[in-house]
């Protein structure tokens, strides 16, 4: 009996390797992007931020059960912008069934609109927690920012995250902060899982007769949900935010992880709807990608950039040394944070 079970498992793993891994992406590992180094000036601040993240992780791990840990993590991410001082407008809104809020810096152009999609591994995060990002985008982009609360896993299927993003974008084209008003220009922005969603959405919109985004900003995006990126393993020990995913990936065969994800979550992760790097990357809007050389998603950023450029799309990749995943949100007082937002502002000015 044991031999039959082992044989069955071996067959399943073979099938997973053959059909679930997706195309080989190793040919897109080089070259890299523009490098920024603020390590010497940010060293003290990084220690403090890493300690805070470590305290949060231990607090979440002390909660009872998976549901308790998920609830605690959601509470923590929802509090990320609690200390924000913002003298603009925050307007709750229902975007055709998608819970959202407008975030508008003083004097911002309400006919230029940004769809901002928060990160959080598709199961955490909120527009409220990411309000610091929305406020910056509104000021730098001279635009009204629509930040959405898409449906989260595990309560909802991953495809519904994409559906909500698409629905909110279409709504934003016709509705502004003051009511019905046609958008003159749009942009997409997101971090981590939200970066995944804006890159997926840009590819979906490309084939539709709608106003196309003038530009896309993806902060530390995940673009390959099949977890083939080498940095998932070699940065597992240095990524303070997502390193635990890398530690699991280093111990559990990738084929088994993909098989379990397919069966339990009903997801074919190599689908471009979930892994935009496996789709057609031609004809996309100008795109800016930020990444850290310490995070497990570094290879995702490099591979997407190289593949998109080969396909003829304009993608700028900027990499910061020894920063955490999405330091733009987690670390306010770092030179790297101000530098990153300056680069985002310059990118938006060039393309919008």
MOURMO-V652309 format. One record per pair of residues at least 6 apart in sequence whose ideal C-beta (glycine too) atoms are under 7 Angstrom apart, sorted by the first residue. I is the first residue (numbers start at 1). J is the second residue. D is the distance in Angstrom with one decimal. If there is no record, write none. Layout:
I J D
I J D
This chain:
12 259 6.0
13 253 6.8
13 255 4.6
13 256 6.4
13 259 7.0
16 255 4.0
16 258 5.3
16 259 4.2
17 255 4.6
20 258 4.2
20 259 6.7
20 262 6.1
20 270 6.5
21 226 5.9
21 228 6.8
21 258 6.8
21 270 6.9
22 226 4.9
22 270 3.3
22 275 6.6
22 278 5.3
23 278 6.3
25 224 6.7
25 228 5.9
25 277 6.6
25 303 5.1
28 303 4.1
28 306 4.1
28 307 4.8
29 299 6.7
29 302 6.3
29 303 6.5
32 302 5.5
32 319 6.3
33 305 6.2
33 317 2.9
33 318 5.7
33 319 5.2
34 317 6.9
34 318 4.9
34 319 7.0
35 319 5.4
35 321 6.7
36 318 6.4
36 319 7.0
36 320 4.7
36 321 7.0
36 336 6.9
36 339 6.0
37 321 4.6
38 320 6.9
38 334 6.9
38 335 4.4
38 336 4.3
38 339 6.4
39 321 5.5
39 322 4.8
41 335 4.7
42 334 4.5
42 335 5.5
42 336 5.5
45 331 6.5
45 333 5.4
45 334 4.9
46 334 7.0
49 324 6.7
49 330 5.9
49 331 4.6
50 240 5.0
50 324 6.9
53 240 5.0
53 241 6.3
53 330 6.9
54 240 7.0
56 76 5.0
59 72 6.4
60 69 5.0
60 72 4.4
60 73 4.9
60 76 6.8
61 69 6.5
63 69 4.7
63 72 4.5
70 123 6.7
73 124 5.4
74 124 5.4
77 120 5.7
77 124 5.0
77 125 5.0
77 126 6.9
77 129 4.7
78 126 5.2
78 128 5.8
78 129 4.4
79 129 6.7
80 129 4.5
80 130 7.0
80 132 6.9
80 329 6.0
81 128 6.7
81 129 5.8
81 130 6.7
81 131 4.0
81 132 4.5
84 131 5.7
84 132 5.3
84 135 6.5
86 135 5.0
87 106 6.1
88 103 6.8
88 104 5.1
88 105 4.4
88 106 5.3
88 135 6.7
88 138 6.6
89 102 6.8
89 104 4.5
89 177 6.9
90 101 5.8
90 103 5.6
91 101 6.3
91 102 4.1
91 177 5.5
92 101 5.1
93 100 5.3
93 101 6.3
93 102 5.9
95 146 6.7
95 148 6.5
95 167 6.9
95 168 4.5
95 171 4.3
95 172 6.9
96 167 5.3
96 171 4.3
97 167 6.6
98 148 5.4
98 150 6.8
98 164 4.7
98 167 5.4
98 168 4.7
99 149 4.2
100 127 6.4
100 146 5.6
100 147 6.3
100 148 4.3
100 149 6.4
100 168 6.1
101 127 5.0
101 147 5.5
102 144 5.7
102 145 6.9
102 146 5.9
102 177 4.4
103 131 6.2
103 134 3.8
103 135 5.7
103 138 5.5
103 145 4.5
103 147 5.9
104 110 6.7
104 138 5.6
104 144 4.8
104 177 5.8
105 135 6.5
105 138 4.0
105 139 4.0
108 138 5.1
108 142 5.5
108 143 5.8
108 144 5.9
109 142 5.0
109 143 6.0
110 144 4.7
110 176 5.1
110 177 5.4
110 178 6.6
111 176 6.8
111 181 6.7
111 183 6.1
111 184 4.2
112 141 6.9
112 142 6.3
112 143 4.1
112 184 6.2
112 185 4.7
112 352 6.9
113 143 5.8
113 144 5.2
113 146 6.2
113 172 5.3
113 183 4.9
113 186 5.3
114 137 5.3
114 141 5.7
114 143 4.9
114 145 4.5
114 146 7.0
114 187 4.6
114 189 5.6
115 146 5.4
115 168 6.1
115 169 5.2
115 172 5.8
115 186 6.9
115 188 5.4
116 133 6.5
116 134 5.1
116 137 6.0
116 145 5.1
116 146 6.8
116 147 4.4
116 189 5.0
116 190 6.6
117 148 6.2
117 150 6.9
117 165 5.7
117 190 3.8
117 194 3.6
117 197 4.7
117 198 5.6
118 125 4.2
118 126 6.3
118 127 6.3
118 129 6.9
118 130 4.1
118 147 6.8
118 191 6.9
118 194 4.9
119 125 5.6
119 190 6.8
119 191 4.2
119 192 2.9
119 193 4.6
119 194 4.5
119 195 6.8
119 326 6.2
120 192 6.9
120 193 5.8
121 193 5.6
122 152 6.7
122 153 4.9
122 158 6.0
122 161 5.8
122 193 4.8
123 152 5.2
123 153 4.5
123 154 6.4
126 149 5.5
127 147 3.7
127 148 6.3
127 149 5.3
130 147 6.4
130 329 6.5
132 329 6.0
133 191 6.6
133 328 6.5
133 329 5.6
134 145 4.4
134 147 4.6
136 341 5.6
137 145 5.1
137 189 5.6
138 144 6.6
138 145 4.6
140 341 6.6
140 344 6.1
140 345 3.8
140 348 6.0
141 187 6.3
141 348 4.7
141 352 6.6
143 187 6.8
144 176 6.5
144 177 5.2
146 168 6.4
146 172 5.0
148 164 6.4
148 165 6.9
148 168 4.7
150 161 4.7
150 164 3.9
150 165 6.1
151 160 4.5
151 161 6.5
151 164 5.8
157 266 7.0
158 265 6.9
158 267 5.8
158 274 6.1
159 273 6.7
161 197 5.9
162 197 6.5
162 200 5.8
162 273 5.9
165 197 4.9
165 201 5.0
166 201 6.2
166 204 6.2
169 201 6.3
169 205 7.0
170 210 7.0
172 183 6.3
172 186 6.8
173 182 6.9
173 183 5.1
173 186 7.0
173 210 6.5
173 211 5.7
174 180 6.3
174 182 6.2
183 211 6.3
185 214 5.3
185 352 6.1
186 211 5.9
186 213 5.1
186 214 6.6
187 213 5.6
187 214 5.7
187 215 5.1
187 348 6.9
187 352 6.0
188 198 4.1
188 201 6.2
188 202 6.1
188 213 4.8
188 216 4.6
189 198 6.4
189 217 4.2
190 197 5.6
190 198 4.0
190 218 6.2
191 219 3.9
191 220 6.0
191 326 4.8
191 328 6.9
191 329 6.6
192 220 5.4
192 221 6.6
192 222 6.3
192 325 6.8
192 326 5.6
193 222 6.2
195 218 3.7
195 219 5.8
195 220 6.4
195 221 2.6
195 222 6.8
196 221 5.4
196 222 4.8
196 223 6.2
196 276 6.6
198 216 5.6
198 218 5.8
199 216 6.9
199 218 5.8
199 221 6.1
199 223 6.2
199 276 4.2
200 273 6.1
200 276 4.9
202 213 6.2
202 216 5.3
202 284 5.4
202 285 5.8
203 272 6.7
203 276 6.0
203 279 5.2
203 280 7.0
203 284 6.8
205 212 6.1
205 213 6.8
206 283 5.6
206 284 6.5
212 285 6.3
213 285 4.8
214 285 6.5
214 351 5.6
214 352 4.6
215 285 5.6
215 286 4.9
215 347 6.8
215 348 6.3
215 351 4.0
215 352 5.6
216 285 5.2
216 287 4.4
217 288 5.0
217 344 5.8
217 347 6.9
218 287 6.5
218 289 5.0
219 290 4.9
219 326 5.7
219 328 5.6
220 290 6.2
220 291 5.6
220 292 6.8
220 295 6.2
220 297 5.7
220 325 5.3
220 326 4.9
221 289 6.5
221 297 7.0
221 300 6.6
221 301 6.7
222 297 5.5
222 300 5.8
223 275 6.5
223 276 5.3
223 277 4.4
223 300 4.6
223 304 4.5
224 275 5.1
224 277 5.1
224 300 5.3
224 303 6.9
225 269 4.1
225 274 4.8
225 275 4.6
226 258 6.2
226 269 4.9
226 270 5.4
226 275 6.1
227 249 5.6
227 254 6.0
227 257 6.6
229 299 3.4
229 300 5.1
229 303 6.8
230 299 5.3
231 296 5.4
231 297 6.8
231 298 4.1
231 299 4.0
232 246 4.8
232 249 5.1
232 296 4.6
233 246 6.0
233 249 6.4
233 250 5.1
235 246 6.4
235 294 6.0
235 295 5.9
235 296 4.8
235 298 6.2
236 243 5.1
236 246 2.8
236 247 4.9
236 250 5.8
236 296 6.2
237 243 6.4
238 294 4.3
239 246 6.4
239 294 6.0
239 295 4.7
239 296 4.8
239 325 5.9
240 324 5.2
241 324 5.6
241 325 4.0
242 295 6.5
242 296 5.1
242 325 5.4
243 296 6.6
245 296 6.3
246 296 4.4
249 257 6.8
258 269 6.3
261 267 5.5
261 269 5.9
262 268 6.3
267 274 6.3
269 275 6.0
270 278 5.5
272 278 4.9
272 279 3.0
277 303 6.0
277 304 5.0
277 307 6.2
281 307 5.5
281 308 4.1
281 311 4.3
281 313 5.6
282 311 4.1
282 312 5.2
282 313 6.1
283 313 6.8
284 308 6.4
284 313 4.2
286 314 4.5
286 351 4.6
287 313 6.9
287 314 6.9
287 315 4.6
288 316 4.9
288 344 6.6
288 347 4.4
289 301 5.0
289 304 6.8
289 305 6.0
289 315 6.4
289 317 5.0
290 318 5.4
290 340 5.9
291 297 6.6
291 298 5.2
291 301 3.8
291 319 5.1
292 298 6.8
292 319 6.9
292 320 5.3
292 323 4.1
292 324 6.4
292 325 6.4
292 327 6.8
293 319 5.6
293 321 5.3
293 322 6.9
294 322 5.5
294 323 6.4
294 324 6.8
295 325 4.3
297 325 6.9
301 317 6.0
302 317 6.8
305 315 4.8
305 317 4.2
308 315 4.6
309 315 5.8
316 347 6.6
318 343 5.9
320 336 5.1
320 340 6.8
323 336 5.2
324 330 5.9
324 331 6.7
327 334 6.4
327 336 5.9
327 337 5.8
328 337 6.0
328 340 5.5
328 341 6.7
331 337 5.4
